[in-house]
Amino acid sequence: MAKITIDGKEWEFEEGMNLFEACTIARGGEKLPHFCYHPGLPVVGVCRMCQVEIEGVPKLQIACNSTVRDGMVVHTRTERVQNTVRQILGFHLLHHPVDCPICDQVGECALQNQYMKYGLYEADIEVGDKLAKRKVQLIGPLVMLDAERCVLCARCTRFTHHLTKTDEMGIFNRGDHSEIGVAPGLTLDNDYSLNVVDICPVGALTSRDFRFEKRVYWLKNTESVCPGCATGCNMIIGHSGGRLYRQQPRENLQVNDYWMCDHGRLLYHSVQGDDRLLEPKIKEGGEQAPVGWDHLWNQLKERVEALGEEGNLVLVGSPHATLEELYAFKSLLQDAVGGSVLGHRLTGSEMDRADEFLLSADRTPNDTGARLLGYADFSAQDLAAAASKKTLLVILQNDLASFDPAAAEAIEGYGLVAYVGCRENATSGLADFVLAGRSYAEKEGTIVNKDQRAQTLHKAIDGPVQSEEDWFLIARMGELFGHAPSWRAQHDLSSELSARIPEFAAIAGGIPKEGVSLAQGAGVEEVERG
Amino acid sequence: MSDYPKILLDNVGVPDSHTLSVYRSRGGYAAAEKALKSMKAEEVVSVVKESGLRGRGGAGFPTGVKWGFVPKDSKKPVYLLVNADESEPGTFKDRDILDYDPHKMIEGIIISSYAVNCHEAFIYIRGEYGWLVDRVQQAVDEAYQANLLGKDILGSGYDLEVIVHKGAGAYICGEETGLINSLEGKKGQPRIKPPFPAVVGFLDSPTVVNNVETLASVPWIIQNGADAYRSIGTEKSPGTKLFSLSGPVKRPGVYEVPLGLPLRELIFGQEFGQGMLPGIELKACIPGGSSVPVLNAEETMAAMLDYESLSQLGTMLGSGGCIVIGDDAKMPELLKVVLQFYHHESCGQCTPCREGTGWLDMILKRMLEGQGRPKDLDLIERLCGNMMGTTICVLSDAAVMPARSFISKFRDEFEALLPKGEEPEDFVPTARAAEDRG
């Protein structure tokens, strides 16, 4: 450990720790002014903003390329530092078009924020002397480049070089003609292209998906986890007025560092797409038609009773459902009511290519959790074998029919089919009863990623008015069969399952922001990802 | 002033001095043989350290000390990179060595590589010196044929490969880490330090970057000893140095002088510049290449050409690019040329330099066009203050030093370009037609 003094106060840090990070801690979380420094990228030290005074060193030094040494005395707020930072900021803003009114970055722009904090000077340059660079350049299917706003911090180029290793982007030309762009003949078209938009400190790189949709300061942010694959990247859902606008990665060094793939980010469209199930439906005369919930429950009760004494219940879970939903499904409808769970996943379904970065081959969020709860794979044959005209098949959030035509055929063999989920699909189309549930952004719940890390989905928005949370629908179904559950809320389920099932003991006290590992022997000494 | 030995230019003027046979006939490669066969690497380092030889590329860092930074127990190979990217305006001294005496440099490379345990050296020649690339390559080929390079040099058991590399013509590739990046095939932009090249340099290995003139001084030092070298020049600036004399003097050219020579001797001495052209009076002089602060006539007449004396006058010896300025020259116009150069050559990674060099150039341009504003000189001073020492390399400083010194020493010429009177209180920058700022 090294003793160092920052702004008059003594601190102890690891010898060799990055001075920028040490200053952030010493300044109570307030980062030094910066554009180019990013903890997930190698240091380039080009923006020159994070200048600090180190006693005994004549020149000001940039903190990002300095390390903590024992006995160091550092000043971050002296007049000399402030003046230098102000002037360097002036260089950054020199040719900037200051087109904030039409810029998406407003509200989260480092230039804007730092000007308000360290700048506030009169411009020294005439508007006509500003260098005009190219605006509105489509550099990829999801990313738009405005070279005029760029401060050449090289974050995007470092990201495409060091993280995706795809090298589409570069800084071309030199001196004040330097411009970022994509190499001739290339497009910024990789699975992680939108990360450059997040790390761009200014409005140079904007998301074509989010562009002009919403001022960021109107967005409410909800911390959640991406349900797009078994990695479970931590994310922030930006929403407003019951609509989702964007998903961005949230730092978690145990899972996704600072990054997230484009597939995951764009998943939010599925929540509010055309195929969204907005209300319950019943199939009558071969056609599904919207009904009220009371009507649906009455009808379901009648049709179940019509199956008579021989009537039975077959249950299909899903690797998309949360732990709580899967627990409710199994403990109530199987253990109490007496149905039988076939499994949670058609063998081999929903697998795709994986990459070496974040994307997992398993494109479901909670396969691990389902298996820990005792769910297993099943086949279309299993589904067919269990079919009878006296059987009610309840499918929870599982689009079996799309994955395997044989499964679709097997479903037809059941007397009654109820589908619980939030999207219309091939499977819901086969159902006699469609119970409109909630999407990942509209409910609380726990999912377990491929590394056995339990993480929490948080509710960002209310679902469609005529939809219900899935656990509640399961509870109602139990009541239908005469078994009212003991739980009255989603969190009752979390406590019950963590109390009853030893594998989930770790989540009993609630799950911290960064998740918690369920792996045997995991705990304090978790290995940090590289 | 002819009582000093010529160390660097002794072969210049001899017919075919660039060939191996002529170089050898004049005692060439004896120092290399001496070093390889009778000296340990550490001995070579300590002789050079004792000689007080300082880097001749501009920074003046002691060469032996630089070599001493190379880790002794490195598992990675050590590289020697020869900086022949001579691009500082007013500097054309290395050119003479490359052109007339390439073997002197090669001999220096052999001895220096041996000293730092390097077995692969690169000669990085600026692209504009295209014809010299061939000349140096020819000399390298000759040296290979004579077993002065390659395996088991002169039966000493020491191996050394030398590769000649042609740059693409960027000033910044003369900065040692810019050179390393360029040689690696990357954009020629200086690297952030630490780490320093002596530890993590070319291909992430320990690397020494030395200037052509520095290396060409080494054979003489090895042959004649550190004391002999120290007997030339001043105590703190020993040895001889090449100066490229340009401007309105009667005899411009490259001269080898003992350090400590009066600058007026270089300009007016019969052996050197022989004075100003008829009708032109001395007005100023830039002693060390365009990036160092200018001296006015009075200072020029008083200056001595060594590191310490020039530093006392607030300027530097730099690369020895001595630019004489006559009274027919207008300082703002000269400064425009200098600033335009640094604007053009800024690599663009650090913001203060990228934007500052262009801004300075732009302000001076508008002043020269009669569009100056009353506060422009203050603005320049403020910009300079924030460009100095705030960047990765010193290109930014190199633009600031002439700008500041030109304006402070010849302020009336600059003020004459500006409108009189104060700026109105409510001055608001107005849009005017965007134009090509060159």
Interface residues (C-beta under 8 A of the other chain):
Chain A: V43 V44 G45 V46 C47 R48 M49 Q51 K59 L60 N65 T84 Q87 I88 G90 F91 H92 L94 H95 A123 D124 I125 E126 V127 G128 D129 K130 L131 A132 V151 L152 A154 I171 N173 R174 G175 D176 H177 S178
Chain B: A170 I172 K187 I192 P194 H343 H344 E345 S346 C347 G348 Q349 C350 T351 P352 R354 E355 G356 T357 G358 W359 M362 R366 L379 R382 L383 G385 N386 G389 T390 T391 I392 P429 T430 A431 R432 A433 A434 E435 R437
